[in-house]
């Protein structure tokens, strides 16, 4: 029961481990003391009722103080009443099933799991034998279970069934913590092993968690499959287990199903037995020690392609038969083979399993899941048709594969102890997306370029909010676990790892990672153990840098600093350097003093250089530890500029005095190549965000982009495009929006006309150009079309008209999304229907995604509303795409109010569908609300949160973002447009 108290809860309250004195057997002749026994029994019942009422009263008193008081882990928590904490401690010791963590009295060693899967009615039954060691004497066995019907339960001593089952005094399910509790008649002894045998059954879920089902169409027939998604806490939905990362064990899985299906699991199949009834049982090899949430299996009718590494590891990619036949999986299979060797060479640790399967499924709650030896991907993130897919789609797919293969080391082999350190695996995997992709395609230059815009700049938007949180978050309840899988863990984690790698230098960094992996392989680790290994490497090289001391400031504090560098005219060659916590809404420090009750301070590795119109000095590093410091800088005069955070390796923003900003803008206008491409992109991102937060006048970012006509590199254009998009969201419904779009178009037009559109050769094929050139051309075309360039519009309409008339798509793959969207927005309903028809008929997953998103570009409210309803009810639209449709409608100024209304009306359905997949839910909330910017919309948002009971962190962020939007309009909009009216050539 979600509301109120279930029967099992009331029963659990009465189950208390009694003092041993009451458990001793007293033998008295029954006939002599019958009357006395009745009196004693009555007394025991009355006492039990009194204890129950007392415990319930204590629990209610404790619960009323909220989650923080109950867990006692912050300064405010420590100050709670000691008497109440003492009484709760007494209760918790006797009722450990109420804890968020399992009691540390037992340790699993091995699971023998046998499942029978019934695809005709989507149910399964199972039997699990768990061998475990008793660490401390206890009568209690507490296991995780959720949505399972438990049948037979037996406990044996020393794994010997011949000795007879141990007597179970009580057993019950405690749903609030998703645990099943066994109270034994006698204690288990330390250092001895035991075995528990449980039979159970459950449905195969329609919800995409635990053991769930999905379907696809093949030759006009619907086919079904069933696959697992156990991360982070959903193994318990499929079998009873110790479902926490720390409880690693070995697993032996057997799957029984109809022989018309095949089955896969983490390990190779070692034997198969066939029944006369047409069923088969596949037995899989024993796994290494691993956490429950990395266990996986699938039952399907897929086919596969295979590759073998030089070390003999068999790699197979499984997918729909038609996808395999078309070769859509070949690209991912090819790069996976190369990546396994790359990671082995980089980490100096071999891949641990004899095989690696990649499974492409039609529906999945996430882009992919890195199950050890059986990684599962949603089709859109692993299947690629090179003749149809754009280079940006190829890049995105590549990085998903690189990410998941990295997890075979960071996550599978070495696992975080608990979910508060989830960034240890996700941050590393996200960082290596760029390192591994650079290995595959060196000319893409991902780590030095795209990392800045796609990771650093993006996460700083989120981490600059007062509602942000430290990268290491404490987890107090099971409901908190999904919350830690956010962009802070992924992207901030990656940014901090990149900063640390640059501090240490690549050779020492790699050596430290090897030491860390070797020390903790097949086990668990916390962030402190990583810092220790990296510090040891530094010390062995004679470098006195305490990694723990440096990194604790970055992982245990929320947010990041803005470093202000100012020339001190009163002192020769001196600069004043200060740090403060960067927050977009500076009023938050006043409105929420509890969030800022301590002085945020970081140890900052500030790299600094001095330059002029023709020369730039070698960078120097300054360690900034105090709020303000004065430093001597050589070669500095009135006409030289200072530039900090070289190549943006540090996780912070840099601000300067206005004179220095003017010198930097002048440098960009006259000779931008003096400044590195990474710093040009960094200057653009910093200046727009500093102005947004009120650190700089609003005209400074507009002045800096006036140099773009001279910019020949993709990265600064991409940084500018992202920053301008943030501004456009604020302005696109204002009366003077054309002033802004016209100004941007003036900066874009020269480059657009110079670069033109992708060229075709005489045979109709597309001319190949360098990746960076192709991406720059795409970025400029996108800006030109979105800002209303007439030539761009005509070209898009011409290309789509040619497709419609000839039924041959000659649109270059790299700009198809731009052409589709522009044409749908400009042309009539027939074009929308044409795109909808092509979406239905296309079998290429990348093309379907682009076509679906193009449908959201219409300026016809009726068609947008129709699309929203169709996406929610059609099996053709994967769950992740449903969210993207709603968000893309919200990005369309015409559809903004429609998406916001639809989101509110369908919230209950959306929340029930994606509620447990919190990452998707947060994406939806942020995507729909970030465009709201009026006082009325802010009130609507707050009222909706109150009436819907929305307590998700994403709602708190949404309120803060909308408040900042409203505040910007009030404080800066008039100033912004005044400058545009007076802008040169404006």
C-alpha angles and dihedrals in degrees: 000000000000096000124039124006125303123220091252090056092056090047091050091055091060095049106095126158102242127218113272093243090071092049096059113108116244114196114208129157106264096217092057098051106031094119092044091051092054089053092049091049091053090050092050092052092050091047092050091052091050092049091048092052091046094050091046090052092050092048093050091049091050095044092053090066091065135236096301095054092046092055099039099206107128130060091265090048093054090056094061119116112291091210092057092045090050093052091046090049090054091050094045093051089056095041107038092163087079092066124096087229126057116249112269093230097101133044122197118227106176141002123206103195125185121182134183111204120204107196093176092070100014099243135120138197128203151179124210129189112195119193111201141170124232109231098178128016111270143149093211131091111189116187133171117249131158129179092353125132105222118213123167119013122186131170123202131191120237091357090283113129090185089071089064131248120294116246114259110212097190139351130188144156118245103199100187089070096026093238137137115216129206119190109198125209092235136024125268113233126238119258092017124114126231137180131219121200119199132174119198146153138208143163122272099249126243087203109086097246135087110005103347139170132232137173145208139185122254122176090342094308128108114238126193135212136177124214139166133247108180102161124139106359108340105098084088088065089065108034137000109265149141091269102193128103094240094060099079119173141154120267134207112192130194121185123196119193144133111304090236086075130063126216135212134191140169094282133045119275109260100182143000129205123196124212125210091241091068096263127126132203117209116201116203128204122262114273127227117255106297143154120266094243092063093056111106146168140169137200112204149128096246130139126213150210120220140210131176125212124224087257092056098255109151113222119193130179113206122196144136109314093244091052092051092046092052091052094242091140098048096090095054091044091052096050092044090060090052093044095055089058092044094054093044089054094043098047095031087225122114123235103263106218133067093233144023121204123195112203121197111202129183094231132027133153092235138030089259145333124224100219107172108264093353111062114183122211133183106242095248090062100051112024115083135179104196092199093059107023121091123235090249090055090048090050093050093049092046092054093050090054092045089051095051095046090052088056089065083078105023102049107007101047096029114025130190113256092233139357095266087076097045087124088071089073102026096043092051093045090049092048091050091051084079098037093048093044090051088055091053096041112017093179091063088068091202102166095051096040123015091037088067098055100030099042114013099039093039098051092044088063089059098036091052091069123100087229092062122110140209116281088241105060127185114237113215102165135025087248088063093061097078089048093067092063096084138117090275090063094041107034103025088045090054092046092052092048090051091050091049092048089055092048092052099035122240099272094053092041092055091046090052093051090051091052090049095049094045092048095050105029113143087011143074135269140185127216092261090062091054091050090050093054093047091047091051091054091051092048093050087058091050095252112139099210118134104212093188093055092049099043099043088070090055099043102037097046124066121235130009138262133261109219114210117204116194131174112239105219092189093063126051115246092352130133131190112226121190136171133208137164109274113226125165092216104048090184087069090079088061098038094046107031090160088070093051102036092125132053109262109219135162139193098241126196097211114188111200136187137179124222148166137190094297110018142044124196128232111274122256127198123231120188106217111200103152133063092253131010136174117224134181115236122190128227094023127143140148093283099045121092130217123226123191136194096031112221087356095270091148126078099235143078124250125217128184139192113277093254090058091048090053091051091050092050090048089052091052091050095050106031114356094172091074086074116062119254091245092054092046088057090043093052090053094049094044095047095050093048095043088054091046089055093046099252092118137029114268094244095063096076091046090052094050095056091055087084093062095096085070094046113107099175127088099223100065090045090051091049090049092047092053093046093047090050090058089053093045090057088059096045110032094096096045122106093240097047091120089066089062097042092046091051092050091046090055089058093046102042099076093052092043094054091044096051100035122178130317111287129231127214125231092272092055096254121130119261112244116233134174114289095242091049091049092050092047091050091050092048093051093047090050092051092045095051095043091050093050106259104174095213090052090051093049092049092051092048091048093052095048091045090054090052092050094048098042099030086223117115107223094162112125108252092230094063101030094107090053093047094046094048096044092048094047090051095048104036135062133275092274090070090051090052090048092054091046090052091050090050090056095047100041118100095187108100095207092051092047090055093052093046092050093051091048090060089064091063095074120119089212110102092199092057093046091051090048090051093051091052094045093049091054094051105032121094087209091074115072117222094252090052091053089061091046091052092054092046093047091050087053090052089057107085089215092054100039098100091040092055092046092051092044091050091054095044094048097037096112091052094043093046093049090049098045103016097109092041089069094174090063092042092053091048090054095047093048094043096053099041104040091081095058111106111155130091090241092054091049090054090048090052094050092047091049092052090051095048096042095046090235108176098157116130087238089067092054089051090047092054092049093049094048091046089053090049091052091046092050091054091050097046107029114017095087093046090048095053093042090061092047091054090054097037116130110269087003 
